[in-house]
Amino acid sequence: MHIDKNSYGTIALVYLISAAVVTTCFCFGICIWVRWAVLVFALVFCTWQTLFFRVPVREIMGSDTKISAVADGKIVIIEKAFEKEFLKCDCIQISTYMDFFDVHANFWPVSGTVTYYKYHPGKHFLAFLPKASDDNEHSCTCIRTDNGKDVFFKQIAGTFARRIVCYSKVGDKVRAGEQCGIIKFGSRIDLFIPLDSQVMTKLGEFPRACESILASLD
């Protein structure tokens, strides 16, 4: 396990603010139990924030035909949907919602070549709401496998997520299970796959990024 390289500044800011709050409590005449309560809370909060931005070591199960989970979380949508930005066709949409306690690092769902990437600024509705897919800040990536199948996914910011990091560059060769970015704080992944894909997950399940296979392109 390591800490996401794009999150060092965020973690440093959390530590500095926590240290300032604790120092203030101990420098002024606040009762002793409040001081120690603030100290314990600050330590717990800093530890949680450090773990929040971790990039875990996972067994890679995805390939150019097996679509693995982009992120940890809960499956909240499995339905037929029209992907209107790039593919412009009906697809199967599989959406994963991440809460504050999930790993927020994201990973390539399949192996292939990046054929499309675009970042969209936007609003910050709750990530599990349907309108968040189009209205919220998000980035879009399409990967074409060696067999010519397109897998399209969105990284969607939530109410508290204020930064999306994505490593997508058109023309890059990518490998399923390697890190493709991170979304800071609550967020969602929308995955659009071909209609003839075999879905291998269910609503309400909790996939693990890299290790859980959501669908097969075979």
Long-range contacts (C-beta under 8 A, 24 or more apart in sequence): 1-54, 1-55, 1-56, 1-57, 2-54, 2-55, 3-50, 3-53, 3-54, 3-55, 4-53, 4-54, 4-55, 4-105, 4-165, 4-179, 4-182, 6-165, 6-182, 7-53, 7-182, 7-184, 10-49, 10-53, 10-184, 11-49, 11-50, 11-53, 14-45, 14-46, 14-49, 15-46, 18-42, 18-45, 18-46, 52-100, 52-103, 52-104, 53-104, 53-105, 53-182, 53-184, 54-103, 54-105, 55-103, 55-105, 55-179, 55-182, 56-103, 56-105, 58-107, 58-177, 58-208, 58-209, 58-210, 58-211, 59-210, 59-211, 60-175, 60-176, 60-177, 60-178, 60-210, 60-211, 61-176, 61-177, 61-210, 61-211, 61-212, 61-213, 62-108, 62-109, 62-110, 62-111, 62-176, 62-177, 62-210, 62-213, 63-110, 63-111, 63-176, 64-110, 64-111, 64-112, 64-145, 64-146, 64-147, 64-176, 64-217, 65-110, 65-145, 65-147, 65-216, 65-217, 65-218, 66-110, 66-176, 66-213, 66-215, 66-216, 66-217, 67-109, 67-110, 67-151, 67-176, 67-191, 67-193, 67-197, 67-213, 67-214, 67-215, 67-216, 67-217, 68-107, 68-109, 68-110, 68-176, 68-177, 68-209, 68-210, 68-211, 68-212, 68-213, 68-214, 69-96, 69-107, 69-109, 69-207, 69-208, 69-209, 69-210, 69-211, 69-212, 69-213, 69-214, 70-96, 70-106, 70-107, 70-108, 70-109, 70-153, 70-155, 70-180, 70-189, 70-191, 70-209, 71-96, 71-98, 71-102, 71-103, 71-104, 71-105, 71-106, 71-107, 71-183, 71-189, 71-209, 72-96, 72-98, 72-102, 72-103, 72-206, 72-207, 72-208, 72-209, 73-97, 73-98, 73-99, 73-102, 73-188, 73-189, 73-206, 73-207, 74-99, 74-204, 74-205, 74-206, 75-201, 75-202, 75-203, 75-204, 75-205, 75-206, 75-207, 76-128, 76-188, 76-203, 77-190, 77-203, 78-199, 78-201, 78-202, 78-203, 80-195, 81-192, 83-152, 83-192, 85-118, 85-140, 85-152, 86-116, 86-140, 86-142, 86-152, 87-142, 87-150, 87-152, 87-192, 90-195, 91-152, 91-192, 91-193, 91-194, 91-195, 92-192, 92-193, 92-194, 92-195, 92-197, 92-199, 92-215, 93-190, 93-191, 93-192, 94-190, 94-191, 94-193, 94-199, 94-201, 94-214, 94-215, 95-133, 95-188, 95-189, 95-190, 95-191, 96-188, 96-189, 96-191, 96-207, 97-127, 97-128, 97-188, 98-127, 98-183, 98-186, 98-187, 98-188, 98-189, 99-186, 100-185, 100-186, 103-209, 104-182, 104-183, 104-184, 104-185, 104-187, 105-179, 105-181, 105-182, 105-209, 106-155, 106-166, 106-179, 106-180, 106-181, 106-182, 106-183, 106-189, 106-209, 107-176, 107-177, 107-178, 107-179, 107-180, 107-209, 107-210, 108-143, 108-174, 108-175, 108-176, 108-177, 108-178, 108-179, 108-180, 109-143, 109-151, 109-153, 109-176, 109-191, 109-214, 110-143, 110-145, 110-151, 110-176, 110-217, 111-143, 111-145, 111-146, 111-174, 111-175, 111-176, 112-143, 112-144, 112-145, 112-146, 112-151, 112-173, 112-174, 113-143, 113-144, 113-171, 113-172, 113-173, 113-174, 114-141, 114-142, 114-143, 114-168, 114-169, 114-170, 114-171, 114-172, 114-174, 115-142, 115-143, 115-144, 115-150, 115-170, 116-140, 116-141, 116-142, 116-152, 116-170, 117-141, 117-142, 117-166, 117-168, 117-169, 117-170, 119-164, 119-166, 122-157, 124-157, 124-158, 124-159, 124-160, 124-161, 124-162, 125-158, 125-159, 126-158, 126-159, 126-186, 127-156, 127-157, 127-158, 127-159, 127-161, 127-186, 127-187, 127-188, 128-188, 132-156, 132-158, 132-188, 133-188, 133-190, 137-161, 137-164, 138-164, 139-164, 139-166, 139-168, 139-181, 141-166, 141-168, 141-180, 143-174, 145-217, 147-217, 149-194, 149-217, 150-194, 151-191, 151-192, 151-193, 151-217, 152-191, 152-192, 152-193, 153-189, 153-190, 153-191, 153-192, 154-189, 154-190, 155-181, 155-183, 155-187, 155-189, 156-183, 156-187, 156-188, 156-189, 156-190, 157-183, 157-187, 158-185, 158-186, 158-187, 158-188, 159-186, 160-185, 160-186, 161-185, 161-186, 161-187, 176-210, 177-210, 193-217
